[in-house]
Amino acid sequence: MDVQRELDTRGLNCPLPILKAKKALAEMHSGELLRVVSTDPGSMRDFQAFARQTGNELVAQNSSADEFVHVLRRR
């Protein structure tokens, strides 16, 4: 996956990972991919809702150990 930007939100709790992702996406071009790494378990649900509400595509989500990775495509 060709990700244009990566955001490290480890250690931050809701709503900070979403707010940082929203700011990063606003600075990106349509179709570009943003990868967000989080340690907040609630981020799995939060990023699903964020994608539905904003129209950005949630391309992938996965978790390993205590990290949660989200890939969003800018609308």
C-alpha positions in Angstrom: 0.0 0.0 0.0 1.5 3.3 -1.1 0.8 5.6 2.0 1.6 9.3 1.4 1.5 10.3 5.1 1.8 8.6 8.5 0.6 9.8 11.8 1.8 8.5 15.2 -0.9 9.0 17.8 0.4 6.5 20.3 -0.4 7.4 23.9 -3.2 9.7 22.9 -6.8 9.0 23.8 -10.1 9.9 22.0 -10.7 12.4 20.5 -7.1 13.4 19.8 -6.3 10.7 17.2 -9.4 11.6 15.2 -8.6 15.4 15.5 -5.1 14.9 14.3 -6.2 12.7 11.5 -8.8 15.3 10.4 -6.1 18.0 10.3 -3.7 15.8 8.4 -6.4 14.8 5.8 -7.3 18.5 5.3 -3.7 19.1 4.2 -3.7 16.1 1.7 -4.9 15.7 -1.9 -7.9 13.7 -2.9 -7.1 10.0 -3.2 -4.0 10.1 -1.0 -3.6 7.6 1.9 -3.1 8.4 5.5 -1.8 5.7 8.0 -2.6 6.4 11.6 -1.1 4.3 14.4 -2.8 4.5 17.8 -2.8 2.8 21.2 -6.4 3.7 22.0 -8.6 0.5 21.7 -11.6 2.8 21.1 -9.9 4.1 17.9 -11.1 1.1 16.0 -14.8 2.1 16.4 -13.9 5.9 16.3 -12.2 5.7 12.9 -15.1 3.7 11.4 -17.6 6.4 12.5 -15.2 9.1 11.4 -15.0 7.6 7.9 -18.8 7.3 7.6 -19.4 10.9 8.8 -16.7 12.6 6.6 -16.9 10.5 3.4 -13.2 9.6 3.6 -12.7 5.9 2.9 -11.4 3.6 5.6 -9.2 1.4 3.5 -7.8 -0.9 6.2 -7.8 -1.5 10.0 -5.8 -3.9 11.9 -4.4 -4.5 15.4 -1.3 -6.2 16.8 -0.4 -6.3 20.5 -1.4 -2.9 21.8 -1.3 -1.0 18.5 -4.2 -0.2 16.2 -3.5 0.9 12.6 -6.0 2.7 10.4 -5.5 3.6 6.7 -7.8 6.3 5.3 -8.1 7.5 1.7 -8.8 11.3 1.4 -12.1 12.0 -0.4 
